[in-house]
Amino acid sequence: MDEIETGFSRLVAKIEEQSKETIKLTEDIIRHDADLLNRMAGLARPVIKIVGLNMLMKGKQDGKGELYDTSFYPEKMIVLAKTEPLKYRPDDVTKKVDDQFCVLSEDGRFYELMYSSDGVGVDSYRKELSSREVIDIYRYEAMFMLYRALHDYLKNQESLLTSLETTIDFIFAAEKA
């Protein structure tokens, strides 16, 4: 019975030791979370050029709410997070903010996009954000969504590669027969 108690005591001590190390490492990550997000953004740049969207800069709305005469930001972006919109835009306090997003551009920079609509037109205000501001405003949702976007892209690429290999195997098998 003493062997079981000794083994159990060692197990409890090991768990306590690992818990302390986990807390220390977690604190280190939190202290450097903006650096981590910044590095992730830099690594994601080539992928954003491929999977990113052309975000609306401004446009007009017809009677049905459909957009026409639109213009878009020149670089592609991915949406990382959404937050409760500010009441008014920083560039024009007469414009109410309808939607507010955090995006990552193919240039590796974070931006906040604020959209306003007056029923006739939609336009946006874009403000660059530091990685620290992204975390302060959008919390870890932006970091998680960036990770998720890259993970999903890789998964889709692996699926595509497998499909292409299967197709090529099928084609060459038909030629050999």
GROMACS elastic network, one bead per residue, 0.5 to 0.9 nm:
[ bonds ]
;  ai    aj funct       b0    kb
    1     4     6  0.52543   500
    1     5     6  0.64384   500
    1     6     6  0.86781   500
    2     5     6  0.50981   500
    2     6     6  0.60141   500
    2     7     6  0.84772   500
    3     6     6  0.50497   500
    3     7     6  0.60225   500
    3     8     6  0.84262   500
    4     7     6  0.50866   500
    4     8     6  0.59810   500
    4     9     6  0.84876   500
    5     9     6  0.59941   500
    5    10     6  0.85517   500
    6     9     6  0.50921   500
    6    10     6  0.62207   500
    6    11     6  0.86023   500
    7    10     6  0.51418   500
    7    11     6  0.61868   500
    7    12     6  0.87208   500
    8    12     6  0.62314   500
    8    13     6  0.86098   500
    9    12     6  0.51224   500
    9    13     6  0.61432   500
    9    14     6  0.85662   500
   10    13     6  0.50169   500
   10    14     6  0.60525   500
   10    15     6  0.85881   500
   11    14     6  0.50800   500
   11    15     6  0.62130   500
   11    16     6  0.86719   500
   12    15     6  0.51075   500
   12    16     6  0.62307   500
   12    17     6  0.86003   500
   13    16     6  0.51197   500
   13    17     6  0.61107   500
   13    18     6  0.86345   500
   14    17     6  0.50018   500
   14    18     6  0.61355   500
   14    19     6  0.85085   500
   15    18     6  0.51434   500
   15    19     6  0.60446   500
   15    20     6  0.86641   500
   16    19     6  0.50305   500
   16    20     6  0.63127   500
   16    21     6  0.87476   500
   17    20     6  0.52914   500
   17    21     6  0.64194   500
   17    22     6  0.87158   500
   18    22     6  0.59998   500
   18    23     6  0.85561   500
   19    23     6  0.61899   500
   19    24     6  0.86151   500
   20    23     6  0.51745   500
   20    24     6  0.62572   500
   20    25     6  0.86983   500
   21    24     6  0.50396   500
   21    25     6  0.60988   500
   21    26     6  0.84460   500
   22    25     6  0.51813   500
   22    26     6  0.59772   500
   22    27     6  0.85160   500
   23    26     6  0.50843   500
   23    27     6  0.61359   500
   23    28     6  0.86363   500
   24    27     6  0.51664   500
   24    28     6  0.62860   500
   24    29     6  0.87797   500
   25    29     6  0.62401   500
   25    30     6  0.86418   500
   26    29     6  0.51127   500
   26    30     6  0.61974   500
   26    31     6  0.86104   500
   27    30     6  0.50889   500
   27    31     6  0.61565   500
   27    32     6  0.87118   500
   28    31     6  0.51259   500
   28    32     6  0.63905   500
   28    33     6  0.85011   500
   29    32     6  0.51247   500
   29    33     6  0.56453   500
   29    36     6  0.81205   500
   30    34     6  0.83306   500
   31    34     6  0.80316   500
   31    35     6  0.88641   500
   32    35     6  0.52935   500
   32    36     6  0.63066   500
   32    37     6  0.88127   500
   33    36     6  0.50324   500
   33    37     6  0.62106   500
   33    38     6  0.85798   500
   33   131     6  0.85928   500
   33   132     6  0.79718   500
   33   135     6  0.79709   500
   33   140     6  0.89266   500
   34    37     6  0.50690   500
   34    38     6  0.60865   500
   34    39     6  0.86220   500
   34   130     6  0.83534   500
   34   131     6  0.51135   500
   34   133     6  0.84834   500
   34   134     6  0.82120   500
   34   135     6  0.69061   500
   35    38     6  0.50529   500
   35    39     6  0.62055   500
   35    40     6  0.85932   500
   35   131     6  0.73433   500
   35   132     6  0.81588   500
   36    39     6  0.51742   500
   36    40     6  0.61588   500
   36    41     6  0.86418   500
   36   131     6  0.87765   500
   36   143     6  0.88118   500
   37    40     6  0.50255   500
   37    41     6  0.61727   500
   37    42     6  0.87185   500
   37   131     6  0.62090   500
   37   132     6  0.84948   500
   37   134     6  0.88740   500
   37   135     6  0.84739   500
   37   142     6  0.86984   500
   37   143     6  0.61657   500
   37   146     6  0.87263   500
   38    41     6  0.51184   500
   38    42     6  0.63812   500
   38    43     6  0.88097   500
   38   108     6  0.83499   500
   38   109     6  0.86166   500
   38   110     6  0.89874   500
   38   130     6  0.83521   500
   38   131     6  0.57506   500
   38   132     6  0.87577   500
   39    42     6  0.51205   500
   39    43     6  0.62930   500
   39    44     6  0.86333   500
   40    43     6  0.51909   500
   40    44     6  0.61559   500
   40    45     6  0.89247   500
   40   143     6  0.82718   500
   40   146     6  0.77743   500
   40   147     6  0.79450   500
   41    44     6  0.50769   500
   41    45     6  0.64712   500
   41   104     6  0.72747   500
   41   105     6  0.87950   500
   41   106     6  0.89965   500
   41   108     6  0.54675   500
   41   109     6  0.73715   500
   41   110     6  0.81917   500
   41   131     6  0.89828   500
   41   146     6  0.78621   500
   42    45     6  0.55907   500
   42    46     6  0.86912   500
   42   107     6  0.83653   500
   42   108     6  0.53280   500
   42   109     6  0.83136   500
   43    46     6  0.74047   500
   43    47     6  0.84068   500
   43   108     6  0.82681   500
   44    47     6  0.54268   500
   44    48     6  0.62709   500
   44   106     6  0.80337   500
   44   108     6  0.74144   500
   44   146     6  0.82152   500
   44   150     6  0.73125   500
   45    48     6  0.52531   500
   45    49     6  0.66882   500
   45   104     6  0.86654   500
   45   105     6  0.75753   500
   45   106     6  0.50141   500
   45   107     6  0.63839   500
   45   108     6  0.54517   500
   46    49     6  0.54533   500
   46    50     6  0.70364   500
   46   106     6  0.70522   500
   46   107     6  0.89871   500
   47    50     6  0.52260   500
   47    51     6  0.61487   500
   47    52     6  0.77121   500
   47   106     6  0.79847   500
   47   150     6  0.76306   500
   47   153     6  0.82229   500
   48    51     6  0.51300   500
   48    53     6  0.83113   500
   48    76     6  0.67083   500
   48    77     6  0.63916   500
   48    78     6  0.67373   500
   48   104     6  0.80673   500
   48   105     6  0.70449   500
   48   106     6  0.51740   500
   48   107     6  0.87467   500
   48   108     6  0.87062   500
   49    52     6  0.57334   500
   49    53     6  0.86260   500
   49    75     6  0.79769   500
   49    76     6  0.60599   500
   49    77     6  0.78285   500
   49   105     6  0.84354   500
   49   106     6  0.54735   500
   49   107     6  0.87737   500
   50    53     6  0.87845   500
   50    76     6  0.83386   500
   50   106     6  0.89947   500
   51    76     6  0.81498   500
   51    77     6  0.82876   500
   51    78     6  0.76812   500
   51   153     6  0.80209   500
   52    55     6  0.89634   500
   52    75     6  0.85709   500
   52    78     6  0.50145   500
   52    79     6  0.85039   500
   52   104     6  0.88750   500
   52   105     6  0.79244   500
   52   106     6  0.75382   500
   53    75     6  0.83741   500
   53    77     6  0.52117   500
   53    78     6  0.61618   500
   53    79     6  0.84985   500
   54    72     6  0.60573   500
   54    73     6  0.63335   500
   54    74     6  0.72255   500
   54    75     6  0.67237   500
   54    77     6  0.64588   500
   54    78     6  0.87989   500
   55    71     6  0.87656   500
   55    72     6  0.55422   500
   55    73     6  0.58071   500
   55    74     6  0.84848   500
   55    75     6  0.83425   500
   55    76     6  0.70624   500
   55    77     6  0.68408   500
   55    78     6  0.87274   500
   56    59     6  0.75574   500
   56    70     6  0.72450   500
   56    71     6  0.62177   500
   56    73     6  0.64062   500
   56   115     6  0.89853   500
   56   122     6  0.87639   500
   56   123     6  0.78046   500
   56   124     6  0.75984   500
   57    70     6  0.75229   500
   57    71     6  0.54824   500
   57    73     6  0.56206   500
   57   115     6  0.86135   500
   57   122     6  0.81830   500
   57   123     6  0.58300   500
   57   124     6  0.54898   500
   57   125     6  0.79184   500
   57   126     6  0.86833   500
   58    69     6  0.83309   500
   58    70     6  0.57071   500
   58    71     6  0.54766   500
   58    72     6  0.68959   500
   58   115     6  0.87588   500
   58   121     6  0.73434   500
   58   122     6  0.53367   500
   58   124     6  0.62188   500
   59    67     6  0.60276   500
   59    68     6  0.59358   500
   59    69     6  0.54842   500
   59    71     6  0.63034   500
   59    72     6  0.87854   500
   59   120     6  0.88208   500
   59   121     6  0.56756   500
   59   122     6  0.52808   500
   59   123     6  0.64191   500
   60    65     6  0.87480   500
   60    66     6  0.81049   500
   60    67     6  0.54475   500
   60    68     6  0.53667   500
   60    69     6  0.59637   500
   60    70     6  0.67245   500
   60   119     6  0.86279   500
   60   120     6  0.58572   500
   60   122     6  0.60950   500
   60   123     6  0.85748   500
   61    64     6  0.75178   500
   61    65     6  0.51043   500
   61    66     6  0.53249   500
   61    68     6  0.62467   500
   61    69     6  0.85988   500
   61   119     6  0.69127   500
   61   120     6  0.52192   500
   61   121     6  0.54224   500
   61   122     6  0.73239   500
   62    65     6  0.52554   500
   62    66     6  0.54549   500
   62    67     6  0.64847   500
   62    68     6  0.73481   500
   62   119     6  0.88034   500
   62   120     6  0.71875   500
   62   121     6  0.87453   500
   63    66     6  0.74051   500
   63   119     6  0.88664   500
   63   120     6  0.84512   500
   64    67     6  0.88953   500
   65   119     6  0.78832   500
   65   120     6  0.85027   500
   67    70     6  0.68266   500
   67   121     6  0.82747   500
   67   122     6  0.84079   500
   72    75     6  0.85406   500
   73    76     6  0.74532   500
   73    77     6  0.89047   500
   75   105     6  0.66015   500
   75   106     6  0.62476   500
   75   107     6  0.76041   500
   76   104     6  0.85747   500
   76   105     6  0.58786   500
   76   106     6  0.56741   500
   76   107     6  0.86309   500
   77   103     6  0.61030   500
   77   104     6  0.53853   500
   77   106     6  0.59787   500
   77   107     6  0.88798   500
   78   102     6  0.86334   500
   78   103     6  0.54372   500
   78   104     6  0.54288   500
   78   105     6  0.66448   500
   78   106     6  0.83880   500
   78   146     6  0.83891   500
   78   149     6  0.85024   500
   79    82     6  0.80902   500
   79   101     6  0.68323   500
   79   102     6  0.60581   500
   79   104     6  0.66336   500
   79   105     6  0.89876   500
   79   142     6  0.84885   500
   79   145     6  0.82837   500
   79   146     6  0.86019   500
   80   101     6  0.74129   500
   80   102     6  0.55116   500
   80   103     6  0.53559   500
   80   104     6  0.70114   500
   80   138     6  0.88650   500
   80   141     6  0.73253   500
   80   143     6  0.75958   500
   80   144     6  0.82466   500
   80   145     6  0.53734   500
   80   146     6  0.62171   500
   80   149     6  0.87139   500
   81   100     6  0.86895   500
   81   101     6  0.56838   500
   81   102     6  0.51211   500
   81   103     6  0.71996   500
   81   138     6  0.64966   500
   81   141     6  0.62647   500
   81   142     6  0.52453   500
   81   143     6  0.89736   500
   81   145     6  0.73211   500
   82    85     6  0.83849   500
   82    99     6  0.78023   500
   82   100     6  0.58933   500
   82   102     6  0.62279   500
   82   138     6  0.73057   500
   82   141     6  0.88919   500
   82   142     6  0.86863   500
   83    86     6  0.88005   500
   83    99     6  0.79393   500
   83   100     6  0.59573   500
   83   101     6  0.64532   500
   83   102     6  0.82163   500
   83   137     6  0.79427   500
   83   138     6  0.66927   500
   84    99     6  0.76514   500
   84   100     6  0.69259   500
   85    88     6  0.83222   500
   85    96     6  0.88898   500
   85    97     6  0.58548   500
   85    98     6  0.64587   500
   85    99     6  0.56589   500
   85   100     6  0.51134   500
   85   101     6  0.84538   500
   85   114     6  0.76851   500
   86    89     6  0.69673   500
   86    90     6  0.89404   500
   86    96     6  0.78776   500
   86    97     6  0.59773   500
   86    98     6  0.83713   500
   86    99     6  0.85941   500
   86   100     6  0.76593   500
   86   114     6  0.85543   500
   87    93     6  0.85674   500
   87    95     6  0.84642   500
   87    96     6  0.56724   500
   87    97     6  0.57931   500
   87    98     6  0.83842   500
   88    91     6  0.86685   500
   88    92     6  0.72459   500
   88    93     6  0.50791   500
   88    94     6  0.68120   500
   88    95     6  0.56102   500
   88    97     6  0.54200   500
   89    92     6  0.53203   500
   89    93     6  0.53775   500
   89    94     6  0.76405   500
   89    95     6  0.58777   500
   89    96     6  0.63466   500
   89    97     6  0.59806   500
   89   114     6  0.72309   500
   89   115     6  0.87366   500
   89   116     6  0.83048   500
   89   125     6  0.73695   500
   90    93     6  0.62548   500
   90    95     6  0.89807   500
   90   125     6  0.82391   500
   91    95     6  0.86741   500
   91   125     6  0.71872   500
   92    95     6  0.57653   500
   92    96     6  0.87328   500
   93    96     6  0.73440   500
   95   116     6  0.64030   500
   95   117     6  0.80995   500
   95   118     6  0.82540   500
   96   115     6  0.84776   500
   96   116     6  0.59614   500
   96   117     6  0.78153   500
   96   118     6  0.86615   500
   97   100     6  0.70792   500
   97   114     6  0.60732   500
   97   115     6  0.57523   500
   97   117     6  0.79758   500
   97   124     6  0.88859   500
   98   114     6  0.73372   500
   98   115     6  0.56602   500
   98   116     6  0.52558   500
   98   117     6  0.69874   500
   99   113     6  0.80218   500
   99   114     6  0.57703   500
   99   115     6  0.52333   500
   99   116     6  0.72069   500
  100   112     6  0.69202   500
  100   113     6  0.56214   500
  100   115     6  0.64467   500
  101   111     6  0.82003   500
  101   112     6  0.55969   500
  101   113     6  0.51944   500
  101   114     6  0.65933   500
  101   115     6  0.87009   500
  101   138     6  0.89717   500
  102   110     6  0.69821   500
  102   111     6  0.58040   500
  102   113     6  0.64087   500
  102   129     6  0.86280   500
  102   134     6  0.73481   500
  102   138     6  0.75068   500
  102   142     6  0.73623   500
  103   109     6  0.83969   500
  103   110     6  0.57311   500
  103   111     6  0.53041   500
  103   112     6  0.62392   500
  103   113     6  0.72489   500
  103   142     6  0.85042   500
  104   107     6  0.80985   500
  104   108     6  0.64029   500
  104   109     6  0.57681   500
  104   111     6  0.63054   500
  104   112     6  0.88513   500
  104   146     6  0.85086   500
  105   108     6  0.54440   500
  105   109     6  0.54658   500
  105   110     6  0.63299   500
  105   111     6  0.73961   500
  106   109     6  0.73822   500
  107   110     6  0.88426   500
  109   128     6  0.70951   500
  109   129     6  0.75388   500
  109   130     6  0.79221   500
  109   131     6  0.86319   500
  110   127     6  0.85503   500
  110   128     6  0.58460   500
  110   129     6  0.52539   500
  110   130     6  0.66058   500
  110   131     6  0.70349   500
  110   134     6  0.75178   500
  111   126     6  0.63314   500
  111   127     6  0.53756   500
  111   129     6  0.52139   500
  111   130     6  0.83194   500
  111   134     6  0.85676   500
  112   125     6  0.80002   500
  112   126     6  0.56382   500
  112   127     6  0.51777   500
  112   128     6  0.62817   500
  112   129     6  0.66206   500
  112   134     6  0.86077   500
  113   124     6  0.64957   500
  113   125     6  0.57630   500
  113   127     6  0.66860   500
  113   128     6  0.89199   500
  114   123     6  0.83900   500
  114   124     6  0.53419   500
  114   125     6  0.51516   500
  114   126     6  0.65186   500
  114   127     6  0.84965   500
  115   122     6  0.68921   500
  115   123     6  0.58084   500
  115   125     6  0.66246   500
  115   126     6  0.89589   500
  116   121     6  0.83018   500
  116   122     6  0.56382   500
  116   123     6  0.55827   500
  116   124     6  0.61303   500
  116   125     6  0.83816   500
  117   120     6  0.71924   500
  117   121     6  0.57057   500
  117   123     6  0.66097   500
  117   124     6  0.87943   500
  118   121     6  0.58515   500
  118   122     6  0.68246   500
  119   122     6  0.76414   500
  129   132     6  0.79186   500
  129   133     6  0.58001   500
  129   134     6  0.63243   500
  130   133     6  0.51298   500
  130   134     6  0.63257   500
  130   135     6  0.88344   500
  131   135     6  0.64028   500
  131   136     6  0.86392   500
  132   135     6  0.52775   500
  132   136     6  0.61360   500
  132   137     6  0.86290   500
  133   137     6  0.59297   500
  133   138     6  0.80668   500
  134   137     6  0.53652   500
  134   138     6  0.55189   500
  134   139     6  0.69282   500
  134   140     6  0.85173   500
  134   142     6  0.72394   500
  134   143     6  0.88011   500
  135   138     6  0.53214   500
  135   140     6  0.59476   500
  135   141     6  0.82143   500
  135   142     6  0.73007   500
  135   143     6  0.79063   500
  136   139     6  0.55609   500
  136   140     6  0.86457   500
  138   141     6  0.62249   500
  138   142     6  0.61909   500
  138   143     6  0.89907   500
  139   142     6  0.67397   500
  139   143     6  0.80303   500
  140   143     6  0.51535   500
  140   144     6  0.61215   500
  140   145     6  0.85362   500
  141   144     6  0.50793   500
  141   145     6  0.60063   500
  141   146     6  0.85410   500
  142   145     6  0.51514   500
  142   146     6  0.61691   500
  142   147     6  0.86466   500
  143   146     6  0.51907   500
  143   147     6  0.62838   500
  143   148     6  0.85635   500
  144   147     6  0.51213   500
  144   148     6  0.60139   500
  144   149     6  0.85656   500
  145   149     6  0.59401   500
  145   150     6  0.85733   500
  146   149     6  0.51559   500
  146   150     6  0.63775   500
  146   151     6  0.85407   500
  147   150     6  0.53587   500
  147   151     6  0.60484   500
  147   152     6  0.85877   500
  148   152     6  0.59776   500
  148   153     6  0.83963   500
  149   152     6  0.52613   500
  149   153     6  0.60912   500
  149   154     6  0.86493   500
  150   153     6  0.50019   500
  150   154     6  0.61386   500
  150   155     6  0.85522   500
  151   154     6  0.52049   500
  151   155     6  0.62073   500
  151   156     6  0.86961   500
  152   156     6  0.61434   500
  152   157     6  0.85421   500
  153   156     6  0.51386   500
  153   157     6  0.61430   500
  153   158     6  0.86318   500
  154   158     6  0.61309   500
  154   159     6  0.86002   500
  155   158     6  0.51242   500
  155   159     6  0.62744   500
  155   160     6  0.86305   500
  156   159     6  0.50216   500
  156   160     6  0.60830   500
  156   161     6  0.85309   500
  157   161     6  0.60358   500
  157   162     6  0.85414   500
  158   161     6  0.50687   500
  158   162     6  0.61594   500
  158   163     6  0.85986   500
  159   162     6  0.51412   500
  159   163     6  0.61652   500
  159   164     6  0.86057   500
  160   163     6  0.50741   500
  160   164     6  0.61183   500
  160   165     6  0.85749   500
  161   164     6  0.51014   500
  161   165     6  0.61232   500
  161   166     6  0.85675   500
  162   165     6  0.51305   500
  162   166     6  0.61500   500
  162   167     6  0.86162   500
  163   166     6  0.50780   500
  163   167     6  0.61473   500
  163   168     6  0.86173   500
  164   167     6  0.50554   500
  164   168     6  0.61295   500
  164   169     6  0.85264   500
  165   168     6  0.51276   500
  165   169     6  0.60722   500
  165   170     6  0.85220   500
  166   169     6  0.50853   500
  166   170     6  0.61209   500
  166   171     6  0.86558   500
  167   170     6  0.50155   500
  167   171     6  0.61679   500
  167   172     6  0.86639   500
  168   171     6  0.50383   500
  168   172     6  0.61252   500
  168   173     6  0.83312   500
  169   172     6  0.53186   500
  169   173     6  0.58873   500
  169   174     6  0.85352   500
  170   173     6  0.50850   500
  170   174     6  0.62150   500
  170   175     6  0.87707   500
  171   174     6  0.52161   500
  171   175     6  0.64436   500
  171   176     6  0.88855   500
  172   176     6  0.62352   500
  172   177     6  0.87307   500
  173   176     6  0.51710   500
  173   177     6  0.63729   500
  174   177     6  0.52924   500
